[in-house]
Amino acid sequence: MASLEKEINSQGGTAVSYTVDVTCVEQVHQAATKVQQELGDVTILINNAMFVRPNDFLRIDVEDMRKILDVNVASHFVVCIHSQP
């Protein structure tokens, strides 16, 4: 992300990246608030969080499945909700 951010900024655009634990609603909320204060409304959101556990599907334990669902499904909802104006 840093190289893309640098490239966009060097060409006159504005790009900022944030590192956030997307499974933590409070961190997402804090980051979204910071973005709103520093940049205004979000017009483009790249929400590319993903978690995989290489394993046979039937061998994944419940905790790993919860993490997969939290990161790959629930976090996208949370980030979108907190990123709207």
N, C-alpha and C positions, 0 to 999 in steps of 0.2 A: 504494500500500500504506500509506503514512503516514496518509492520511485514514481509511482503514478501521481501522487500528491504533488511532488516536486515538478513533474512535467506539466501538469495542469497550471500550477501557480506560475511557472516560468513563461507560460504563453498568455498570461494576463487573466487567467481564470482564478477561481477561488475554490480550493479543495482542502478539506481538513479530515483527518481520520481520527477515530477514537477507539481505544481498546476497552471493551466492556464485557463483563461476564453477563451474557444475554439471558442466563437463567436466573439472574438476580434482578427482580423488578426494580428495586431501589437504585441500583447502578444504572439501569436503563433510563429510569426517570431522571436521575441526576445528569446523565449525558444529554438527554433530550432537552432538558432545561438549559444546559450550557450552550448547546447548539442554537437554541432559540435566542438566547441572550447575545451570543457572539455573531450570529449570521442571519438571524431571522427565520422565516418559515422554511421548512425542508421542502425542496422542489424535486430532488432526486435522492432516493434512499437505496443504497446497495446493502442489502441485508443478506450476507452470504455465510452466516454461521452454519456449521455442519459438524456432526459428530457421528463417527462410525466405530464399531467394535468388530474388527475382523474375526468372525466366528460363524459357525453353522447357526442358522436362525434358531433352531430348536435347542441350542446349547447356551443361548444368551440368558443370563440370569435377570431377575426382576429389576434389580438396581441399574444394570446397564440399559435395559429397555426403558426405564424411566428417564435416564439421562438422554438417550437417543430421542425420545419424544419431547422432552423439555427443550433440547437444543434445536432439533430439526422441525418441530411443529409449534410448540407453545411460544418459543422465543420470537418467532416471526410475527405472531399476533401481538405480543407485548410490545415489541419495537414499533410496529405500525401504529398501535394505539397511542403510544407516548410521543410519536413523531408528528402527529397531526397538529395543525395550528389551533 
